[in-house]
Every structure is written in structure tokens, then in C-alpha cells.
């Protein structure tokens, strides 16, 4: 049986492991945290949203970024501090502007295809992740933003998504708790929401039942490529720098890199260029501790395009509000001036909700310059990638996992081979090549 290593146990790594297990592979997953889904898959906006598939590659986005550069609470914030990684990524980002239409349509198609796989997986494994199939309502405060949404809606329709325009009165019928003045909205009944952390943890447990081995609290220190596969060296993450813990090493028939914003580092070690950049997003999770807050919080998911904020109801007792984009390197500091707009947005639109117990969080979205995930083989045999999903990691994860698993199967049929064995400890002391080009 072929033995595949998956590096990373966020939603893309765990869905990849599951897709490989379904095809009969032996799978080992390496994760530097103690549990699955502890970084970007921990507290995102909760939306499975084909209706948020528009790529950001437009001059309008570039001009907004420049305009907001010195505004600390701006929806899009760029730290002007020089960084070759950041500025090279931005140049590639602008180079993709001519492909905005094609990439948006392709992302919509991927998102719709992904729903089927995710729904089937959750049902087959009995995963409870507070799924709320109530659709997503996009809200617009003025005619210009609504007209822009109408233009984007043509691309969504081309990709196969049905999203309907709604009046302010219809918006309040869809979500009666909504407060404020709006020009209009768009509603996507087929989108839904849930808890990405609960889903990923549940699927990781299902993978273990199917025979996967998870190496948690583990730092991958070396990837050595050979003609017959990959040698991986690792040690317990808590023992990094210790002279008392021997590293471990094992051979695998192939490796799939699913490490989010760390993928650039692992790709370089394998001879590939992967220009993933970390784009920070923030969220607050509001425990609905009293009856008034529970009645006053929406059940229908919202996307406020002007504020770049989304919301999701996570069961009876929690409300998640997330958004903003911050280009500031690998910084994970939770800034009060970035959290404040999320709290104020909640108080403005849902004044009955008590925001005092809100729990803040920040995560780094792994974004490619063209806003499409990098899925498929690397430049060398036995190397594969499933990473760079940006703000649509959960939305796209199920279909990209299937794509990369199919790519592994084409290149490395399960067949019958000797199961790789653990090597001696090291001396003491990380389908198609891309969803669309």
C-alpha cells in the first residue's frame, strides 16, 4: 500500500487526508499544533459561500488599498513597510487583473462543485458542525455598490450560481432582526454556514477511524526528495532546539503540502516557487448569553460588501462576525483598532445583541496572487500541493482535496507495495497544477 504524507492539519490538510484514505492510501498527517484546525481553520467567518467567489484582482481594489493605507480601521489595510515578498506578490496580483473575469467564474464553479463533496462527507461521517442552510444575504447601502454587485452577479450566473436581487423589505423578511437603511441586497439560498473548527476536528477523527496517523505537536524540519519518494524528518515541536530529543525520519511515497501561509517555505525546500502571502483577517465570536441576545442575533448569514464584514450564527448560543484584510506579513497580533469595527458593526445592525463577552481572534489567509488555490503536482515527482485558498479555504477545500487526491492516484496508483517503515533516528540536534492558470 502506498504511504502518503500530508503536511498540515487545517481544513485543506484534513480534507486531503480524507480523500486519500477513500482511495485506499495509507496516510500520515503532520501538524505543528496539538490539535487539528488551530490556525486559519479555527475561527473564520463560517460561510460556505459561492456568492463570495469574486476574486480581488481589480484596479478598484488597488485604489482602495492606496486610499485606506493610513486609516487604521480600514476594511483593507496595507502596511507600507518595505518587504520584497509583499511587493513582489502585489506586482503579480496586479498582473492578474486582466484575468479577473475568468478567475471569478472558475472560482464560482469550484465553490459549487465543492458543496457536493462537503455535504456528502459530513453526512457519511455524521459530523455536527452547526450547519445552517438558510442562505447568505449580501447587503448594500447605496445604488453604486448595488450596481457593482449586479455586474458581478452576471459572472456568478455564468459560473452556475443563482443569486437573486431583493428589496429592503424583502431583506427584512429574509432576516427580521436586521437593523439599518439599505438600498437593496442579493440573496443566495444555496449557500450556508457552519463551524469550520468543529467540521475539521470531526473529520480528523473520522480519518483516524479510517486508519490515518496524525503526528501532532510536530515540526517538520527536512524534506529530502528522491526518485522513489520523500524522506521526511521531524521532531516534537515543543522540543525544538533541545539537545535531548532525537529527530525522527521516515520514507513516504509522496507528500502533499497543505500548510497555508507556510507553504512558501516548504515549496522552496522542494524546489518550487509558491508565492503565497499571508493576508490577516479578524473575527469576534459573541456568546449569546441572554435571551434578548439570542432573539436579536440573525440566523441568516450576512455579507456587508462595503464594510468587508460577514456574519454567521453558530447554533443557538454563538454569533460570529469576521472580516477585514490586512497586508502585514506574518504578524498575528490582535489589534484593538481592527476588532472595534466588527463590534460596532454588530451593535449597529443588531442592537439587541450584548457584545461585551465577544472573543477576538486573528488568522492569516494564504493567498496566491491570482486568488486561486495551488492544487496539483510540483515540479518534481511525488510532490503535490493543496494550498493558497485565500478567503475561501473552507468553501473550496472539499473539491480541491478531491482534485489533488485524483492527481496522486494518476501518478501513484495505490497498487501493492511495501509499506514504508520508520527509518533510524537522525542525529540530535515543513490534478491540475492550479485550479486555473
N, C-alpha and C positions, 0 to 999 in steps of 0.2 A: 504494500500500500504506500502510495506517495505521501510524503510528510511536508506540509506547507506551514511556514511561519508567517504569522500576521503580527506586525508591529503596530501597536496602538489599540486601545480598547474603548475608544469613543464609539459613537453610533456607527461610523463608517467601518471601523475595525470589527466590531461585533457582528454587524450585518454581513460583512465579508466572510468572517469565520463561519457563520451560519450557512451561507450559500455554498461554501466549500464543503462543509460537512454533509449537506444534502447530496452532493455529488460523489461522496464516498472517500474523501480525503481524510487523512489524519491531520489534525490542526493543533498547533501550539500558538498561543497569543501572548505577547509580551507587553506589559503595561507598567509604566514607572510609578503609578499611584497604587494605593492599597486596594482600590475598587475600580470597577468599570465606570465610565461616564463621569469623571470628576473634573473635567476641564470644560471645553466648549459645549459638551453634551450635558452639562449639569443644570443650567437654569436659563435656557434660551426663551424666546417668545412663545414657544409652544404651538406654533402654527405649522400645519402641513398644507402649504399654500402654493398651488399652481398659479394663483392670482397675484403672487408677488414675484413672478419669474422674470420681470423686466430686468435686463442687465443694466448696469450703471454707466456703461461706456457712451457718454454723450457730452457734447460741449456744455450743455446746461449744468451737468454735474460738476464739470471742471470750473465753470464760472462761479457756481455756488460755493465750491470749496475755497476759491480765492477770496470771495466776498466775506465768508464766515471765518477766515483764518484767525482773526484776532478776537472773535467772540467766543468766550469760554463755554457758553451753554448752547452753542450752535448745533443743529442736528448733524452736521458734517464738520468735523474739526481736523485740521492738518497741522501737526507740529512742524514749523518751518526749519527746525534744526537740521543741518545737512546730514544726509545719510545716502550712501551710494545705493544701498538696497532699495530704499524708499523711492528715490528719484528715478532709478532705472525701471522700477515697477511702474511708476506713473507714466514714463515715456512709452512703455509697452501698452499700458492702459489706453493712452490716447491713440496709439497706433491701431487699436481695435475699434475705434469709433465708427469707421466705415462698415463694420460688420455687426453693428448694433441690432439691426432688424433680424438678420439671420440667426444670431446667437440668442436673441429673445425668443424667437419661435421654437428653436431647438430646445431651449430650457423648459418651455411650456410642455412640449411633447414628452420630455424626460419626466417632468413632475407628474403628469397624468399617468404615464406608464408605471411610475414608482408606487402609486396608490395601491394598485392591484397586489403587488408583491408584499407591501407592508401589511395590508389588511389580511391577506392570506396567512402571513407569518404569525401575526398577533392572534388570529383565530385558532390556528393549528396548535400553538403553544400555550394558549389560554392566558395571554399577558394582559393584565389590567393596567392601563396607563391613563385612566380618566379621559377616555376618548369622548369628545363632544361633537357629534355630527350635525352641527347647527349652521354651518356655513361661515363665511367671512364677509364682513361688511366694510367696504372702503368708504371713507368719509372725506368730503371736500367742502371747503368753506367759501370758495369763490368760483366764478364762472371759468376763469383761466385754468385753474387746476382741474376742474371738471372736464373742460375741453381737452386738456392734455391727456386725461385718463381715457377719454373717448377715442383719441388717436391710438393709444396703447392697446385699447380693447380690440382694435382691428387685428393687431398682431396676436393677441391671445386667441381670438377666433380662428386665425389661420393655423394656430397650433392645436386647435381642437377643444378649447376651453369655452364653456358657456358662462358668461358673466353679464348680468342684466343691470341696466340703469334703474335707479329708484329715486323717488322724490323724497323731500324731507319728511313728509307724512308717512310714506312707506318705510322710511328708515326707522321711525319710532314704532311702527307696527312690528318690524323685524326685531328691534331691541328697545323695549319700552323704557328702560332705565336711562337711556341716552339723553344727556342734557346739553343745550347749546344751540347756536344758529348755524345752519349748513345750507349750502347751495344745492347739494344733491349727493348721490352716492352710487356705488356699484356693488352688487351682491353676487357672491359665488356660492351657490348652495352645495356644490360638490366638495368644497374644501372643508377641513375640520381641524380640531385642535386636540392636544393631549400633553402629557408629561413626558418629555424626551428622556429624562433621567430614569423614570420608572420603566419605560419601554426598554431602554438599553440594558438596565440591570436585569430585567426579566428575561431578555433574550440571551444575555450572557449565561444565566442559569440554565436556560434551555440548551445552549451549546455544551455546557458541562455534562448534561444528561446524555447528549449525543456523543460524548467521548472527547471533547476538546479539553486541552490542558491550558490553564491560564497561569502565567507567571506574573503575579502582582508584585508591587514594590521592587521592580526590576529595571535596572538601567542597562540598555544595550550599548556596549562600548566599542564593538568592532563588527563589521560585516566584511567577510572575505569571499569574493566571488571566484568560483571555479567552473570548469566546463561541466561538472556533474552536479552543480547546485551551489548552495551558500553555506558557509560556516559562520555561525553567529556566536559571539562571545558576550557574556553578560555577568552582572553581579547584583546583589541586593542593593537597591537604591540607597537605603539607609547606611550602607557600608562603604559608600563612595569615599575614596581616599584612605580607607583603613588598610593597614598592613597585615591585618589578621584574617581577612576573608579572601579565600581563593576565588578567582573568577571561574565561571563555568563556560563550557563550549559544546556545541552540538552542530551536526550537519543536517541540512534540510534540502529537499528537492527544489524548493522555490521559496521566495519571500514576497509578501505583499505589504507595501508601505502605506499605512493609514494613520499617519502621525500628525495630521493637521498642520499647524504652523511650524512644527519641527521637521516637516517633510523635506524642506530645502537642504537641511543638514544631512539627512540620510541619503537623499538623492546624490548629493555631491560625493559622498563616500562610495557610491555605486557607479560613479562616472556619468551622472545625468545632471542636467540643469533643470531645476524646477523652481521657478520664480514665484513662490508662494509668499504673500506678505500678510502679516497679522493686522487685521482691522478690528479694533476693540469695540465691543458693544456692551451695554449696561442693561440690567434689569432690576426690578424690585418684585418681590413676592409678598403679597399682602395677606396675612392670615385674617380670615373673616370671622372675628371672634364674637360678634354680637349679631342678633337677629336683624337689626337695621342694616348693617353692612352686608349681610348675606342677601337681603332683599334688594339692596341698592346696587349690587355689583352685577354687571352684564353676564349673560350666558353665551350670547353670540360674540364671536371673536371680531375685533375691530382692527383696521389698519388706517391710521391717520397719515396720509401721504405728505402733507405739509410739515408735520412735526416729526416724521420718520419714526413713529411710535406704533407698536402693535400691542394688543392685549388678548389674554386668554383666561378662561375660567377653568381651573383645575379642580374639578369636583365641587362639592358643597362648600368647602372651607378655605379655598385659596384662590387668589386672583393675581395673575402675573401681568406685569407691564414691562415692555422692553423696547429698546431702540437705540438710536444714535449710531454714528460711525466715527471712529477716532483713529487717525493715522499717526501712531506714536510709538512705533517699534514694538518690542516685546514687553512693554510695560503693562502690568496688571493692577496698578493702583486703582482703588475705588475712590473717585473724586466726588466730593460733595456737590460741586457745581455742575456735574454731569448727571448726578442722581436727582437733583432738585427738579429739573423739567419733567421727569417721569412722575414724581409725586404731585407736582402742580397740575399736570395733565389729568391725573386721576381725580384730584379734588374738583377740577373744573367740570369734567364730563360726568362724574359720578359722585356728587357731593355727599351722598349718604354713606359712602364708604369711609371707615375710620382708617387713615393711613399711618397712624402713629406706630403700629407694630411692623411696618414694612421692613423687609430684609433686603439689603442691596447686594448686588453681585456684578462682576465684570468677567467677560470672556473674550478670547481672541478668535475671530473668524479667519479661517485660512483661505485667502482669496488669490486666485490666479488673475493675471492682467485682463484676460478676456471674459472673466466671470463664469467660466465653465470649469467643471471639475476635470482633473487629470486622471483618466481612467484607462488602464491597459498596460502593455508591456513597456519596459525600459529599453535602453539601447543594448543591454547585454542579456543573454538567455537567463531564464529563471528569475527575473526581476519584474515585478509588477507594481502598479500604483493605483490607489483609490483614495484620492485626497484633493484638497483645494476646492471644496464645495461652497465656500463663502457663507452667505447668509441663508443658504438653502440646504444645509447639511442634512437635516432630518428629512426634508421634503424629497431629496434626491437619493438618499442613502440606499434604499431598498433596490432601486433599479441599477445603480452603479455597482452594487455588490454582485448582482446577477451578471452584469456585464463583465466584471473582472474575473469572476469565477468561471464563466464560459471561456474567457481568454486563457485562463490556466488550463482548463480541460482540453482546449485545442492544442496547446503547446506541450502539455504534460498529461496525457491520458492516465486515468487512475491506475489501470493495469495492475500487475502483480510485481512488486519489487520488494527488496529487503527493507524493513522498517529501519530508518536511521537510528543509530544508538548514540548515547551521550559520549562525547569524547572526554579525554582526560582533562582535568582542571588546568587552566592556563596558569602561567607564573603569577604570583601575587602582585599585587600592585594596583544606538539607534533603530480581450475585446478591442476596442479601438484605443489608440494611444491617448486620445482625448475625446470627449463627447462630440466635439466638432472642432475642426481646425479653423 
